[in-house]
Amino acid sequence: LFTAPPREPFDHRKAARDLLVKAEIAYGKQQYADACGLAGQALRLFLSGENGVRHEMTNTELLAFLRSIPADSRTVRDLLDRCADVEFARGTLGPEEFPEIVASIRSMIDRRP
């Protein structure tokens, strides 16, 4: 009888960091919509996992959830809105804007153990 080796628990922090690296690579290739989509996904994945939700929530689901707990949902909403604007061609990025978005998300990921 074959048994599968035990799986490592899902590390939402590492997964979110990996998505940010992919976002930075896409940005470097001038794939701005993809870069913003990946950055937003990293933030959603991290906050979903951080709050015990076992799947990645949509922007709407995540913001509704954050309103139900003590959290600074304004910063999260602003970041997600900005990423979505660029991802879905409703906006463009200023030269320093994407590095600031990534730095803000990375700071959230690295802030808590």
NORCOR-V915058 format. One record per backbone hydrogen bond with DSSP energy under -1.0 kcal/mol. NH is the residue of the N-H (numbers start at 1). CO is the residue of the C=O. Records with the same first field share a line. If there is no record, write none. Layout:
# NORCOR-V915058
NH=CO, CO
This chain:
# NORCOR-V915058
15=11
16=12
17=13
18=14
19=15
20=16
21=17
22=18
23=19
24=20
25=21
26=22
27=23
28=24
29=25
30=27
31=26
32=30
35=31
36=32
37=33
38=34
39=35
40=36
41=37
42=38
43=39
44=40
45=41
46=42
47=43
48=44
49=45
50=46
51=47
52=49
53=48
62=58
63=59
64=60
65=61
66=62
67=63
68=65
69=66
73=71
76=72
77=73
78=74
79=75
80=76
81=77
82=78
83=79
84=80
85=81
86=82
87=83
88=84
89=86
90=85
91=85
97=94
100=96
101=97
102=98
103=99
104=100
105=101
106=102
107=103
108=104
109=105
110=106
111=107
